[in-house]
Amino acid sequence: MKLVECVPNFSEGRRPEVVSAIRDAIAAVPDVAILDVSSDASHNRTVVTFVAPLERAVEAAFAGIAVARDRIDLTTHQGEHPRMGATDVVPFIPLEGTTMEDCIVLARQLGERVGKELQVPVFLYERAATRPDRENLADVRRGEFEGLRTDIGTTPARTPDYGPSAVHPTAGGVAIGARPFLVAYNVYLGDKSNLQVAKDVAKAVRGSSGGLKGVKGLGLEVDGQAQVSMNLVDTEKTPLHRAYDMVKMEAQAQGVSPTWSEIVGLVPERVLIDAGVRHIGLRNFTPAMLLERRVRESIQGGESLSGFVASVASPAPVPGGGSVAAHAGALGAALAQMVAGLTAGKKKYAAVDAQMREAALAAAALVQELSTLVQRDADAYASVSAAYKVPAESEEQKAEKARAIDVALMAAALTPLETARACAKVAELAATVAELGNVNAVSDAGVAALLAEAACRGAAYNVRINVVAMTDKGQGQPLVREAMRLVQACSASALRATARVEQELGS
């Protein structure tokens, strides 16, 4: 299962009942795990951290945004932290096994839905940004709610990516994006009389002012104390201990010393381990020396792919050929995504850079879609099986049972047809990356195309076998005809891809 982290920030930190309503809405989505809820009354802000499977992440984030839209009024909101919306910012962060492209796809899907259904303008930021001047969240949020209310739609720079070109009257706008893991880290400098020192220090450490790479900083007054509020957006470039050391050095230059620090939300264990190793000067330390990590590794089960293969091999009828076809298509899409990723950003392929980046995003979306279809195909078979098991004694009951079986068979035929449609798109992408992508990965593009072709043909088999079982076979014939057209298109794309492979291999 591919998981993603989402950390929506809501402009409410003083009313527990509103925070609870937002949290409960997110938690109500199946398979979503709330990891942390951090509220700050001075900032008047709450950060919710949750983890979800890719196919549930958008639904969960949308649920929280919808509650915030209805329960938070920015016309009366006050707090130390900058904000442009009731839901201020929603980043998706890839976890192990999930790519940044997956998160960009999620950001786009969520943005489109929020703009259309909630009528809240959406600005894509960070890795999901559609224009360079929106990569930095601070630039997107400049002017906050009040400034956005005046400027929105007046220039291309203030035209939202999704939704109306006007702020929601009470909920404002929202920034939705994809980014690496961010550590929210605050260092306190004693009494509020040191506020100017905090502001000076924040300016010195933040990257935009020439300070530390990947650091955003503000000097704030919080609970009568001076605070240097930082977001460490790339802890590889600037580790936690380096940020603290620079804050300490800059503050002491003005006669002030840090009193304490805090992390808001969650932090990868690596970040704190690195800080501890640096502080006590450990030599030759490796993560393998951590007891808990070794315990986790020793008790961890097999990989999900191994489990899936074992399930297919078992005598149970599901997962069967339809699920395997969808899984094979997802693997093909993943390979196409890989080839596009190996091409984008290379000087040699600058002419097709934009095309390859879009291909990577399209492939990531197809991986998600086909991964979902693996389970949907199994569920569709279960419905057919249940329909066959309904008892029928009278002629009326037999007729009703036959109708129910036909309905279930039609649904079971539609699912692999969706798989075939997606696989045809995968094959087309595979052909594109084979012809235009990095020649060093052309064989991978060929494998992607062959997987997509096999998956499409297998999905068509599943369409046909369900239609053959129908009482009224004519009802399912349009599905069969479309499936066969998709197989032909898929084969044509695969032929393009494999021809390119043979050309590069010198055959």
Protein Blocks (a to p, Z undefined) as FASTA:
>chain_A
ZZddddddddbfkbmklmmmmmmmmmmpghiacfbdcddfklopadddddddfklmmmmm
mmmmmmmmmmpcfklgccfbdcfbfblbdcddddehiafklmmmmmmmmmmmmmmmnopa
cddehjlpcbfklmpmklmmgoijmlmmmmgokamklccfbdcdbdcfklopaddddddd
dddddddebjfklmmmmmmmmmmmpmklopaghiacddddeehiacdddddfblklmgfk
lmmmmmmmmmmmnopacfbdcdehjddfklmmmmmmmmnopghiafklpmklmmmmmmpc
cdfklmmmmmmmpmbfbdcfklmmmmmmmmmmmmmmmmmmmmgopaklmmmmmmmmmmmm
mmmmmmmmmmmmmmmmmmmmmmmmmmmmpccfblmlmmmmmmmmmmmmmmmmmmmmmmmm
mmmmmmmmmmmmmmmmcfklmmmmmmmmmmmmmmmmmmmmmmmmmmmmpmblmlmmmmmm
mmmmmmmmmmmmmmmmmmmmmmmnoZZ
